[in-house]
Amino acid sequence: MTRALLNALPEWMLFILFLLVPVCLALAGTWCIRKFLPGWKRASAQETVGTVVGLVSTFFALVLAFAIVNLYQRYEDASYRVNATAASLTVLTHDAAAFPAPEQQRIDEAVGAYAARLTSVVFPGLRKGTLPQGTDPGLGRLYQVLESYHPATPTEVSFYDASIAELGTLLSNEQQFVSDGTSSLPAAFLALLAVTAILTLAASLLLSAESPTFESALTASIAAAIGIGWLTVAILEFPFSGSVSVSTAAFTHGYLHHLVVMPH
C-alpha cells in the first residue's frame, strides 16, 4: 500500500496526505471529546495528562529515530552500490582496452547488455518491490566472455585479473542493492511504531487549555509531527520507489548509456 502510494503520487501530494490525515483525525477527535466527553479534560488532571503525553511521545520518538537512522543508512548504501556498479562496469570496459579488438568488442557488448538489463528489468522491478523472473543472462554473459579468453602477454594477464575482480564486485553490489530494494521493515516493528503513534495522538486529545483554538493547535501540531515522521519512514523504507528514490542516472547518461543503446 505505502509503496504504491509512493509510486503513484508526487512528493508534494504525499506530504499533504501524510500531514492532513493525522491532523484532521486529531481535530475531529478533539472536537468529539470537547462536545461529548468534556469531563475527560478536567483541569485537575492536566499534570497527569502532560506526563503521559510526554512519556508516550518520547517512546514514539525513540522508535521513530531508530527506524529513520537505520533506513537512511540503507538508503545511502543502496545509492552507493548503484553508483559503484556503474563505476565497476566502466572500469571493466577500460580494462578490456588491453585485450585484442574482438574480445574488447565482446566485453563492451556484454557490459551494455547487463546495463540494459539493470535499467529495463532490475530497477523497474525494485520500484515495485519485486523482481520478475526473466531469461536475461545478466552477469553470466560477462563471465562467459572472460572465461573464453586466454590472455597471452603479462599486460593482458594483469588487466584480465583486474576484470575478474570487478566481476566479483559487480555481483556483490547487485545482490545487496536488490536486497535493499525488495526488503522492508519487520511487521512487528511497524506495529510497535503504529501503536506508539496512536497512543501519542490519543493522549494528546486529552490536553486542555483555556483557549480552544490553542488547544486544537497543540493537538494538531503533535499529529503533524507524527504524520511527517511516518512519511520519512515510508520514503526511506523503499529506496527505489517513488519520486524521492535512488538515482540511476549513471546508467541512463554518459558512457554506459552509449553501451546500452549500441547494437549487441
Wavefront OBJ file of the C-alpha trace (Angstrom):
o trace
v 0.000 0.000 0.000
v 2.684 2.510 1.034
v 4.941 1.586 -1.888
v 2.012 2.013 -4.289
v 1.335 5.485 -2.860
v 4.988 6.450 -3.265
v 4.937 5.375 -6.909
v 1.565 6.953 -7.686
v 1.863 10.374 -6.032
v 4.455 13.176 -6.271
v 6.245 14.180 -3.094
v 4.140 17.317 -2.504
v 0.933 15.267 -2.578
v 2.444 12.694 -0.240
v 3.400 15.474 2.148
v -0.147 16.842 2.120
v -1.643 13.362 2.560
v 0.578 12.329 5.473
v 0.088 15.751 7.059
v -3.638 16.258 6.580
v -4.887 12.809 7.588
v -3.466 12.775 11.145
v -4.227 16.486 11.650
v -7.857 16.021 10.581
v -8.153 12.985 12.852
v -6.709 14.960 15.746
v -9.021 17.928 15.197
v -12.057 15.657 14.838
v -11.079 13.772 17.993
v -10.572 16.992 19.934
v -13.997 18.274 18.870
v -15.712 14.991 19.788
v -14.151 14.836 23.255
v -14.878 18.515 23.915
v -18.519 18.032 22.901
v -19.393 14.582 24.216
v -16.812 13.877 26.944
v -15.935 17.255 28.466
v -15.181 15.631 31.803
v -12.125 13.937 30.297
v -10.384 17.311 30.029
v -10.527 18.255 33.707
v -8.030 20.933 34.666
v -7.027 18.969 37.756
v -5.853 16.076 35.587
v -3.707 18.095 33.204
v -0.482 17.472 35.098
v -1.035 13.728 34.788
v -2.090 14.055 31.151
v 1.041 16.073 30.392
v 3.213 13.391 31.973
v 1.522 10.622 29.975
v 1.812 12.593 26.715
v 5.493 13.227 27.379
v 6.107 9.548 28.165
v 4.388 8.026 25.134
v 5.652 10.719 22.741
v 9.219 10.159 23.921
v 8.878 6.418 23.347
v 7.410 7.060 19.882
v 10.265 9.477 19.106
v 12.860 6.873 20.136
v 11.304 4.166 17.954
v 10.943 6.617 15.066
v 14.543 7.820 15.384
v 15.825 4.236 15.401
v 13.857 3.472 12.232
v 14.947 6.636 10.405
v 18.645 6.250 11.232
v 18.737 2.626 10.066
v 16.620 3.239 6.968
v 18.654 6.275 5.975
v 21.833 4.221 6.203
v 20.253 1.560 3.985
v 19.141 4.253 1.524
v 22.678 5.648 1.375
v 24.134 2.157 0.953
v 21.749 1.385 -1.922
v 22.671 4.656 -3.635
v 26.378 3.945 -3.173
v 26.094 0.422 -4.570
v 24.196 1.553 -7.660
v 26.894 4.125 -8.422
v 29.644 1.635 -7.557
v 28.098 -0.850 -10.009
v 28.158 1.767 -12.761
v 31.770 2.610 -11.911
v 32.779 -1.080 -11.984
v 31.198 -1.548 -15.402
v 33.047 1.486 -16.731
v 36.341 0.227 -15.284
v 35.675 -3.161 -16.841
v 35.390 -1.666 -20.323
v 38.581 0.355 -19.789
v 40.438 -2.761 -18.631
v 39.256 -4.521 -21.779
v 41.135 -1.946 -23.887
v 44.268 -4.014 -23.173
v 42.726 -7.068 -24.888
v 42.605 -7.816 -28.608
v 39.894 -5.969 -30.538
v 37.449 -8.928 -30.834
v 37.487 -9.602 -27.079
v 37.215 -5.913 -26.326
v 34.131 -5.701 -28.546
v 32.532 -8.729 -26.894
v 33.106 -7.280 -23.416
v 31.637 -3.916 -24.435
v 28.552 -5.696 -25.782
v 28.203 -7.805 -22.629
v 28.548 -4.739 -20.402
v 25.932 -2.925 -22.489
v 23.561 -5.899 -22.236
v 23.997 -6.085 -18.479
v 23.470 -2.332 -18.037
v 20.370 -2.592 -20.231
v 19.060 -5.423 -18.038
v 19.500 -3.263 -14.950
v 17.686 -0.280 -16.452
v 14.864 -2.248 -18.105
v 14.280 -5.134 -15.673
v 16.007 -4.778 -12.305
v 15.427 -1.111 -11.415
v 11.772 -1.063 -12.592
v 11.224 -4.276 -10.624
v 12.783 -2.799 -7.486
v 10.492 0.206 -7.878
v 7.553 -2.184 -7.433
v 9.323 -4.256 -4.792
v 9.573 -7.443 -6.839
v 11.896 -8.776 -9.500
v 10.241 -10.519 -12.455
v 11.699 -13.839 -13.434
v 13.491 -13.198 -16.725
v 15.761 -15.135 -19.043
v 18.378 -12.419 -19.461
v 21.808 -13.888 -18.671
v 22.923 -10.795 -16.769
v 26.453 -11.185 -15.426
v 26.588 -14.705 -16.812
v 27.385 -13.324 -20.251
v 30.316 -11.321 -18.896
v 31.634 -14.391 -17.107
v 31.346 -16.409 -20.335
v 33.255 -13.795 -22.326
v 36.129 -13.685 -19.849
v 36.205 -17.449 -19.365
v 36.589 -17.968 -23.102
v 39.507 -15.544 -23.346
v 43.062 -16.627 -22.536
v 45.470 -13.696 -22.027
v 48.825 -14.076 -23.715
v 51.006 -11.185 -22.508
v 51.828 -10.001 -18.969
v 49.832 -6.821 -19.620
v 46.796 -8.797 -20.728
v 47.108 -11.096 -17.704
v 47.225 -8.110 -15.342
v 44.119 -6.491 -16.828
v 42.384 -9.866 -17.046
v 42.867 -10.424 -13.298
v 41.547 -6.906 -12.626
v 38.475 -7.648 -14.766
v 37.723 -10.827 -12.830
v 37.943 -8.854 -9.572
v 35.491 -6.280 -10.941
v 33.023 -9.067 -11.737
v 33.092 -10.148 -8.113
v 32.405 -6.574 -7.028
v 29.534 -6.296 -9.509
v 27.914 -9.476 -8.253
v 28.213 -8.436 -4.607
v 26.808 -4.952 -5.263
v 23.853 -6.258 -7.264
v 22.879 -8.807 -4.632
v 22.982 -6.151 -1.926
v 21.022 -3.381 -3.637
v 18.439 -5.916 -4.802
v 18.074 -6.982 -1.172
v 17.731 -3.327 -0.106
v 15.058 -2.707 -2.756
v 12.906 -5.739 -2.016
v 13.037 -5.807 1.793
v 11.011 -3.761 4.259
v 10.740 -3.175 7.990
v 9.593 -6.182 10.040
v 5.844 -6.238 10.663
v 6.394 -6.332 14.431
v 8.485 -3.166 14.310
v 5.879 -1.386 12.152
v 3.209 -2.464 14.626
v 5.258 -1.015 17.504
v 5.676 2.240 15.597
v 1.946 2.384 14.841
v 0.915 1.632 18.434
v 3.199 4.298 19.896
v 1.950 6.822 17.316
v -1.699 6.055 18.133
v -1.064 6.279 21.879
v 0.694 9.612 21.434
v -2.166 11.006 19.373
v -4.816 9.614 21.730
v -3.109 11.050 24.810
v -2.754 14.448 23.147
v -6.545 14.587 22.704
v -6.877 14.904 26.490
v -4.746 18.045 26.667
v -6.732 21.086 27.775
v -6.149 24.824 27.537
v -8.170 27.926 28.297
v -8.276 28.779 24.600
v -9.983 26.118 22.432
v -8.021 27.410 19.447
v -4.696 26.942 21.212
v -5.816 23.508 22.412
v -6.661 22.442 18.859
v -3.421 23.887 17.507
v -1.401 21.982 20.112
v -3.053 18.666 19.286
v -2.759 19.333 15.534
v 0.971 20.053 15.926
v 1.546 16.695 17.608
v -0.466 14.951 14.888
v 1.516 16.765 12.158
v 4.805 15.612 13.705
v 3.534 12.025 13.731
v 2.468 12.254 10.087
v 5.770 13.740 8.927
v 7.637 11.039 10.841
v 5.644 8.321 9.101
v 6.275 9.940 5.699
v 10.024 9.984 6.354
v 9.967 6.289 7.250
v 7.911 5.473 4.134
v 10.307 7.298 1.797
v 13.429 5.736 3.286
v 11.963 2.241 3.630
v 11.679 1.823 -0.159
v 14.849 3.384 -1.640
v 13.965 2.573 -5.268
v 10.285 3.614 -5.123
v 8.632 6.985 -5.540
v 9.990 10.256 -6.850
v 12.484 10.557 -3.979
v 14.375 7.401 -4.901
v 17.924 6.266 -5.503
v 19.247 7.866 -8.678
v 20.089 5.542 -11.564
v 21.317 8.370 -13.810
v 24.749 6.734 -14.103
v 23.127 4.081 -16.334
v 20.960 6.412 -18.417
v 23.513 9.130 -19.205
v 27.074 9.208 -20.425
v 29.333 6.323 -21.325
v 27.215 3.438 -20.030
v 24.160 4.768 -21.836
v 26.186 4.667 -25.053
v 26.901 0.971 -24.439
v 23.227 0.275 -23.604
v 21.925 1.677 -26.887
v 24.668 0.186 -29.083
v 23.639 -2.916 -31.080
v 24.508 -6.156 -29.243
l 1 2 3 4 5 6 7 8 9 10 11 12 13 14 15 16 17 18 19 20 21 22 23 24 25 26 27 28 29 30 31 32 33 34 35 36 37 38 39 40 41 42 43 44 45 46 47 48 49 50 51 52 53 54 55 56 57 58 59 60 61 62 63 64 65 66 67 68 69 70 71 72 73 74 75 76 77 78 79 80 81 82 83 84 85 86 87 88 89 90 91 92 93 94 95 96 97 98 99 100 101 102 103 104 105 106 107 108 109 110 111 112 113 114 115 116 117 118 119 120 121 122 123 124 125 126 127 128 129 130 131 132 133 134 135 136 137 138 139 140 141 142 143 144 145 146 147 148 149 150 151 152 153 154 155 156 157 158 159 160 161 162 163 164 165 166 167 168 169 170 171 172 173 174 175 176 177 178 179 180 181 182 183 184 185 186 187 188 189 190 191 192 193 194 195 196 197 198 199 200 201 202 203 204 205 206 207 208 209 210 211 212 213 214 215 216 217 218 219 220 221 222 223 224 225 226 227 228 229 230 231 232 233 234 235 236 237 238 239 240 241 242 243 244 245 246 247 248 249 250 251 252 253 254 255 256 257 258 259 260 261 262 263 264
